């Protein structure tokens, strides 16, 4: 049996390598304790290479997720955080690998949400029997800015309605996840 911290690593590694993780998985780190008002920033969502969307589409999808996360977190504007990082001459990679408590406090952010739509198959609208549902797969990790550790991760695959576009299909996933997400959490 894996300890809780190693379970999160195993799920992320398994999902990254072969997609073998359960499609309805939320893993919370064993280093979590409740704290009021965790502040997070949602990075633009990575899209599948097969999706011919522009960079703006990833930002739009991130905004949809940020809107749903407002129930549980204080969500900060990603563009403002990006400008602050540029002014401090600190790359985003600094936040992903652990910026340290001083920079995290200076930036005013506790966590950074990194998300990816790793599979997207659009549905096929049509007459009743001919219509086919689509499919969207989404994974995300909330990373503690101070330490770089994964606080929670999620992996979800859902069918979408035949007429759903990618933003509409993935926003259905976000609505489901928002009610299940750990709220007000920061590292121990």
C-alpha positions in Angstrom: 0.0 0.0 0.0 1.3 3.4 -0.9 1.5 6.2 1.6 -0.7 9.2 0.7 2.2 11.4 -0.6 3.5 8.6 -2.8 0.0 7.9 -4.1 -0.2 11.4 -5.6 3.2 10.9 -7.3 2.1 7.5 -8.6 -1.1 8.8 -10.0 0.6 11.7 -11.7 3.4 9.5 -13.1 0.9 6.9 -14.3 -1.3 9.5 -16.0 1.7 11.2 -17.6 3.2 8.0 -19.0 0.2 6.0 -20.2 -3.1 7.5 -19.0 -3.7 4.5 -16.8 -4.9 6.5 -13.8 -8.5 6.3 -12.9 -10.5 8.8 -14.8 -12.3 10.1 -11.7 -9.4 10.7 -9.4 -8.6 13.5 -6.9 -5.5 13.0 -4.8 -4.7 15.2 -1.8 -1.2 15.4 -0.4 -0.8 14.2 3.2 1.0 17.5 4.0 -2.2 19.5 3.8 -3.9 21.4 6.7 -6.9 23.7 6.5 -6.2 27.4 6.4 -8.5 30.2 5.6 -8.4 31.8 2.1 -5.8 30.0 0.0 -4.9 32.3 -2.9 -4.2 30.6 -6.2 -3.4 31.5 -9.8 -4.6 29.4 -12.7 -2.1 29.1 -15.6 -3.3 28.9 -19.2 -4.5 25.4 -19.9 -2.4 23.2 -22.2 -4.4 21.8 -25.1 -3.9 18.6 -27.2 -1.5 19.0 -30.1 -4.3 17.8 -32.4 -6.4 20.9 -31.4 -5.9 23.7 -33.8 -6.7 26.4 -31.3 -4.6 29.5 -30.6 -2.9 30.4 -27.4 -6.0 32.5 -26.4 -8.0 29.3 -26.2 -5.9 28.0 -23.3 -6.4 31.2 -21.5 -10.1 31.1 -22.1 -10.4 27.6 -20.7 -8.2 28.6 -17.7 -10.7 31.5 -17.1 -13.6 29.1 -17.1 -11.9 26.9 -14.5 -10.9 29.9 -12.4 -14.5 31.0 -12.4 -15.6 27.6 -11.0 -12.8 27.6 -8.4 -14.0 30.9 -6.9 -16.3 28.9 -4.7 -13.3 27.4 -2.8 -10.4 29.7 -3.4 -9.4 33.3 -3.8 -8.3 33.2 -7.5 -5.8 35.8 -8.6 -5.5 37.2 -12.1 -2.8 35.2 -14.1 -1.8 38.1 -16.3 -1.2 40.3 -13.3 1.0 37.6 -11.7 2.8 37.1 -15.0 3.6 40.8 -15.1 4.8 40.8 -11.5 7.1 37.8 -12.2 8.5 39.7 -15.2 9.2 42.8 -13.1 11.0 40.6 -10.6 12.9 38.9 -13.4 11.6 35.5 -12.1 10.5 32.9 -14.7 7.3 30.9 -14.2 9.5 27.8 -13.7 10.6 29.3 -10.4 7.0 28.9 -9.1 6.7 25.3 -10.3 9.9 24.2 -8.6 9.4 26.1 -5.4 10.0 29.9 -5.1 10.5 29.9 -1.4 8.3 31.4 1.3 9.6 35.0 0.8 8.8 35.2 -2.9 5.5 33.4 -2.4 4.5 36.0 0.2 5.8 38.8 -1.9 3.7 37.6 -4.9 0.7 37.1 -2.7 0.0 33.6 -4.0 -0.1 30.3 -2.2 -0.7 27.9 -5.1 -0.4 27.7 -8.9 -2.9 25.5 -10.8 -1.4 23.8 -13.8 -4.0 22.1 -16.1 -4.1 20.2 -19.4 -6.8 19.0 -21.7 -5.0 15.8 -22.8 -7.7 14.3 -24.9 -10.5 15.9 -26.9 -12.8 14.2 -29.4 -15.6 16.4 -30.6 -19.1 14.9 -30.8 -21.0 14.5 -34.1 -24.3 16.3 -34.1 -27.0 14.7 -36.1 -30.4 13.1 -36.1 -31.3 11.2 -32.9 -29.6 7.8 -33.6 -26.8 9.3 -35.8 -25.5 11.7 -33.2 -22.4 10.7 -31.3 -21.2 12.0 -27.9 -17.7 13.6 -27.7 -15.1 13.0 -25.0 -12.8 15.3 -23.0 -10.0 14.4 -20.7 -8.6 16.9 -18.2 -5.9 16.8 -15.5 -4.7 19.5 -13.1 -2.2 19.9 -10.3 -2.2 22.5 -7.6 1.4 23.3 -6.8 2.5 25.0 -3.6 4.4 28.1 -4.7 6.7 28.1 -1.7 7.9 24.5 -1.8 7.0 23.3 -5.3 5.2 20.3 -3.9 1.9 19.0 -5.4 -0.9 19.8 -3.0 -3.7 18.0 -4.9 -4.1 16.5 -8.4 -7.2 15.6 -10.4 -7.8 13.5 -13.5 -11.2 13.4 -15.1 -12.6 12.1 -18.4 -16.2 12.8 -19.4 -18.5 12.4 -22.3 -19.8 15.6 -23.9 -22.9 16.3 -25.8 -22.7 15.9 -29.6 -22.9 19.7 -30.2 -20.5 20.8 -27.4 -17.4 22.7 -28.4 -14.2 22.2 -26.4 -14.8 25.1 -24.0 -18.4 24.0 -23.3 -17.4 20.3 -22.9 -14.5 21.1 -20.5 -16.6 23.6 -18.5 -19.0 20.7 -17.7 -16.0 18.9 -16.2 -15.0 22.0 -14.2 -18.5 22.3 -12.7 -18.3 18.8 -11.5 -14.8 19.3 -10.1 -15.5 22.5 -8.3 -17.9 20.8 -5.9 -15.3 18.1 -5.1 -12.2 20.2 -4.8 -10.4 20.5 -1.5 -11.0 24.0 -0.3 -9.0 26.4 1.7 -5.9 24.3 1.8 -2.2 25.1 2.1 0.9 23.0 2.9 1.7 21.7 6.3 
